[in-house]
Amino acid sequence: MASLATPITLACGITLPNRIAKSAMTEGLADPCNRATPAHATLYRRWAEGGLGLSITGNIQIDRQHLERPGNIALAGPQDADAIAALSGLATAARSKGGAVFAQLSHAGRQTPASVNPHPGAASAIAVALPGKQFGTPEPLTESEIEVLIARFGAAAAHCREAGFSGVQLHAAHGYLLSGFLSPLANRRTDRWGGSLENRARFLIAAVRAARAATASDFGIAVKLNSADFQRGGFATHESVAVAQMLQAEGVDFLELSGGNYEQPRMMDSNGLSEGEQRSARREAYFLAEAERLREAVKLPLMVTGGFRSAAAMQAALGSGACDLIGVARPLCVEVDGPNLLLQNAEHVLPSMESQLRLGPGLLAPNSRFALVRMLNGFGVQAWFCLQLLRIAAGQQPDRQFPVWKALSRYQAREQEMARALVR
């Protein structure tokens, strides 16, 4: 039976020293030209020292006009030597203690902020159904534009291999472009890129093939996929199983399972463990039941991310065979050494940051019946974690006492400043 400390060798030949993986978290550390910076290297070196078997970067965009936020790294078109050297600094730092590093490749699609692009390309002209007009008004991509983007996924994978990454992960979850094409709600196309599941998955499969063709057999190719969008009429669990089978046929190295999007942010559930509390693996991991259903259909390695806090629940999930890798994200913004502690102590529980946040009088209830209130709460908590990440990247310690309401205002001010500084 695999344990957290058991190495695993992927189909590409890469061996991960343990089963703990850092799932992607947006860093916001790129320069105004969307290139990696020394702060990335500081951050990923610190996480490597914390004992990770695998690091997956925050989304690296294949198009500078479709960022998830202004501080994203972007790989678009030919990359000069300085850009590759900067990206190499991140990869070298992440691999400095023996773990592997995959670059998450993405395109924000209709979830591109309006400050970045007021008219982003998407599957269809279906806007994000959230108040506040934070996102641009989407315009359907033409077939020729889709083909260009497929080629860009391949080119970006080649750049990542040149920079020293172990592999890439294509982001087909959380409502971004590839995920949007999979969703019947966001994809209303009537051409060969829409309609049937085979058509809606065509973009993703083509991007996987492009990444493989542009690299080599010893370079990892992975995919992050929603188990479901958790929206009526959206990408459903049985469709996720079918797409996973398609990806297995393409020979991907592992599949990370998540769920939700900005409209239904199941991946950002804020109901974590209370301090020291032990829960069952099923209650602790948001998507474990979906992974169990998927395991019946595919044999490729599965990574489950979302909610894991205790070493006991992680071990139980591995022991059940439901997954092969344990994804951890937000806890690493507070307990950087968490992986080593989990590996050393079978009773260790990662901090439940949600129970420690000082919500303050300015942040309203996360379960409010008002969508705007729920959205502000979700973005406030996300801002808090982003600021902790920035502290680590600056060589500082996390500040657990920083109020969420202040984090939200500081985060928004920083994002606006970075948007104005972008070199177009």
N, C-alpha and C positions, 0 to 999 in steps of 0.2 A: 504494500500500500504506500502510495506517495505521501511524503510529508512536506512541510513548508521548505525544508532544507534539501529536498531531493532535486538534483539537477534534472533538466529536461532538454533533449536534443530535438530541434525542429527539423522539418523536412529539408531545409536548405543546408543543414549541417551545423548550424550555430547551436552551441550548448549554453543554456542559461544556468547559472550556478545555483539558483533556488527558484521557488515558485511565486515570489512576491514581485509584482510589477507595478510601477507607477503609471497609472492611467493618465491620459492627456489632460493638462490644465493650461488654460491660456496664460501666457506670461506677460505680454505687453511690454517687452524689454527691447524691441528692435529700434534701430535708429530711424530718422525721417525718410530714409530710402528703403526701409523695411529689410535691413540686413541684420544679422546676428551681431551681438555686442559682447564685450568682456563680462557683462553682468550675467549673460546666459551661462558662460563657462563657470562662473562662481556658483551659481545656483545648482547646476547639474553636477558639479564636483562635490558639492555638499550632500546632495542626494545620493551620489555614488558611495560616499563615505558612510552613509546611513545603512548600507547593506542591501540595496535593491538588486534583484536578479535581472530586471529589465526596466529601462526607462523608455517611455513613449512621450515625445515632445508635445507641447501645445501645437495647435493646428498651424502648419506652415502652408501658406496659401500659394496656389499656382497662378494667381492673377491679382496684381496689385490693386485693381479696381474693385475687387470683391473680397475685402478683408472682413474678418469677424470683429476686429477692433483695430484702431490705428497702429498699435504697437506690435502687430503680427510680423513675423518673418515672412517674406514672400520670395518665391523662386519663379520668375517669369522671364522667358526669353533667355538669351545667352547671359551667363554669369561671369563677371570679371574675376581675376585672380584674388582680389581683395575680398570679394563677397564669399568666395569658396573658402578662403583662409579663415574668415570670421566664423563661418558655419562649421568648419573643421575644429575650431576651438571648443565649440559646444560638444561635438561628438567625442572628441578626445577626453574632455572632462567627464562626460557621462560614462565612458568606458574605463576610467582610470583605476577602478577597483575590481575589474573583472566581469562586470555586468555587461549586457548588451544594450544598444540604444536604437530605437526605431523612430524615424521622423514621421509624424502624422501629416499627411498631405490632404488638403481640403480646398474648398471653394465655398464661400458663405452663401451664395445664391440669394434667395429672397430675404435672408436674415442679415444681409449687409446693412450696417447702419447708414442712415440717410446722410450723415456727416461725411461718410466715405464715398458713397455713390447714391445719388437720389433716384437712379433708375437702374437697379441691378438686373443682370440677366438671371433668368430662372426657368423652370420647366414650363410654367404658364403664368399668366397675369393674375395670380392669386396672392393678394397681400397677406402678410402676417396679421392674424386677427387679435391684435393687442392694442390697448389704448396708448396714447402718447405720441404716435407718429414717429417712433424712433427709427423705423426701418424705411428704406427706399421703396418706391412703387415699382414692383417687378415687371419686367418685359420678357416675353417668351424668347428664348434663344432660337436662332435659326439652325438648320441642320449643319450648315458649314461652320457656325460658331461652336456647335457641339463637337464636331470633328477636331477643331483647333484645340479645344479644352482636353479632349482625350490625349492628343499628342503632348500637351503640356504636362499631364500627369506622368507620362513617360519621361519627358525631359527632366522634370523635377526629381524623379526617382534616380535618374542618371547622375544629377548633381549631388544628390545625397550620398550615393555610392562613392563618388569622387571625394567627397568631404570626409569619408570615413565612418559613415553610419553602418549599422549591422543590417538594416532593412528599412522599409517604409510601411506605414499603415494608412490605407485609404479610408477617409472618414465618410461613412455612409450611414450616419446616425444623426439624431438630434435636430433634424430639420434642415441641415445644410444642403448644398446642391444635389449631391448624389442621393441623399435621403429624400429630398424633395421630388426627385424623379421617381423614386419607388412608391411614393404616396399617391393613392387615387384622389385625395383631397387637394394636393398641391399640383398634381400633374393631370391636366385635362386635355392633353394633346391627342390628336387623331392621326398622327403620322406613326412611323415605326418606332418612335421613342415614347409612345403613350398607349393607353388602353389596356391590353393584356399584361399580366405580370412579366411575361417574357420580354415584351417591349419596354416596360418600365425599368426592368433590370438591365437593359441593353447597354446603357451608359456605364454603369458600374462594371459590368463584365469586360467591356471594351477598355476601360481605364486600367483594370487589373492586367489585362493582356499587354497593354502598352507599357506598363511599369516593368513587367517581366521581360519583354522584348528589348527594353532599353538598358537592362542591367545584366545579371548573370545568374546561374543556378545556385551559386553560393550566397546570394543576396536575398534577404527575407522579404516576402510580400504578405502583409496581413490586412484584414479589413475589420473596421468597427461597424457593427450592424445593429439596428434596433430590433429587439425581440417583438416590439409592436410600438405604434405611435400612441396608443391608448386614447385614440379619438374615434368616435363613431364614423365609420366610413373611411378610416385611414388605413395605413399599412398594418396588416393584421398578423397574428402569430403564425397562422398556417402559411402565409406568404413568406414570413421570415424563414421558416423551415425550408421552403422551396428554394429561396435564394441561397441559403446556406449550402444546400445540396449542389447548386450551380457552382458556388465558390469552391467547394471541395473538389469538384470535377476540374476546376482550373488549377488545383494544386497549391492553394494558399497555405501559408505556414501555420497560422492560427486565426481564430475568429474571436473578437471581443464582443460580448453581448451587453447591450445597454437598452435604453428605451426612452421614449418621449421626445419632445421638442420644445421650443420656446412657448408655444401655445399650451402645451400640456407637459410641464417640466418635471416629469417623473424621475429623471436622472439627477435632479437637484433636491430630492426629498430632504427636508430639514428635520425629520424626526429620527435622530440618531440615538445611540445608547446613552443613558444617564451614566454619571460617573461610577465606574466599577460594576455596572449592571451586566449580568450575563443573560443572553438571549439565545434562542435556538438559531441554528444556521439559517433556517427558512425565514425567520422574522428579521434576522440581521442583514441578510443579503437581499436587495430589492428584486433581483432578476434570477434567483436560483431556481425557482419553479420552471421558468421559461427555459433555463439551461438544461434542466432534466428532460423536458420534452424534446429539446433540440438534440440531446445526446442520443436519443432513440433513432434519430434520422441520419446523423453524421458521425464520423470517427475522427475528424481533424481536431487538434487541440482547441479547447474552449477557454477563454478568459472571461470571468464574471467580475464586473465592477459595480460598486454602489452599495454602501451600507455596511460592509465588513468592518468590524472593529476588534473583535477578540480573536486571539490565536486559536482558541477552541473551536469557534465557528468556522474559521478558515480551514482548519485541519479536518473538520467534519465534512465540509464541502468537497475537499480533495478526496477524502476517504470514500465518499459516496460515489465517486466517479462522475459527478455532474459537471465538474470543471477540472482543468489542468493547471490554470494560472489564476492567482488571486489579484484582482486589481484594487489598488488603493490610491486615493487622490487627496482630498481635503485634509485628512489627518497629517499628511506630510508637510502641510503649511504651518503646522504647530509643533509636531514631534518629528523632527527631521531624522532622528535615529530610530524611528519606529520599526523599520524592518529588522534591524539587528536585535532590538528588544523582543520582537515576536519570535525570532529564530532562537533566542537564548532562553526564553521563558514561556512555557506552554500555557501559563495563566495570564500572560500580559494582555491588556486591553488598551487599544489606542484611545486617545482622549476623544470624548464626545464634545467637540467644540461647540455644537449647537446649544448644549446645555450651559456652556460657560460664557457665551456671548452676552455682553451688557447691552440688551436691546434698547433700553432707555425709553423715555416717554415719547420720543418722536417716531418710533417704529411701531406700526400697528400689527394686529394679529395675523399670522400667516394663513389662518383658516377663515378669514373674512369672506363674506358672500360677495364682496365687491372685487372685480378682477383687477382694478387699478391698485387696490391695497395689497392684494396678494402679489402682484407684480413688483411693487416697491419693496415688499418684504424680501422676496426672492433675490432681487438685484442688490438689496442692502447686504444680505448675508454673503452673496457672491463677492461684492466689493470688499468686505472684511477679509475674506481669504486671499483675494488678489493683493491687498496691501501687505498681508503677512508674507506672501511670496516675494514681494518687492524688498522687504526688509532682509530676507535671507539672501537675495541676490546682491544686496549691498553689504553683505558681511555682518549683518546685525542678527540679533535674536528676535523671534516672534514676540509680539506684544499682545498677550491674551486679554488684557484689560481695555483695549481700545474699543470705544463704543461703536456700535453698528451704524447709528444714525450719522455719526461723524465720518465713518468710513465711506458711506454712500456719497456724501457731498464731496469729500476729497477725491474719491475715485472719478466722479463725473467731471470735476474740474480738470483733473489730469487728462482724461480722455479728450476733452474739448481742446486742451492745449496741444496734445499730440496730433489731433486731427488738423489743427491749423498749421502745424509744423511740417506736415507731410510734403515731401518733394514730389510733385505730380509729374 
